[in-house]
């Protein structure tokens, strides 16, 4: 039996993965207007409101690490849980969202 991964990860680990060039999918599940305010360049914008309709775009990612982020971590937690139910066992939420990223990792990013 495979042990289930924790549902959340932290910004520091995501930053480490980006710096190391680790292959993983970073999804921004916020809405386009939020994405315009501030976003991480490496993230794919896939709003929570469109997730069900656009799930086929993730078909080749079922066995890959997926990190989902939003503003503070609430929506991304729900999306990560839903992705796991859809057969993406390595989906996790980035705790604290992009707001925490802006305080802990890159304070030059705008906050809203």
KAKALIN-V340374 format. One record per helix or strand. SS is the DSSP state (a for helix, b for strand). FROM is the first residue (numbers start at 1). TO is the last residue. Records with the same first field share a line. If there is no record, write none. Layout:
SS=FROM-TO, FROM-TO
This chain:
b=8-9, 25-28, 44-45, 66-69, 91-94
a=11-20, 32-37, 48-61, 74-85, 97-104
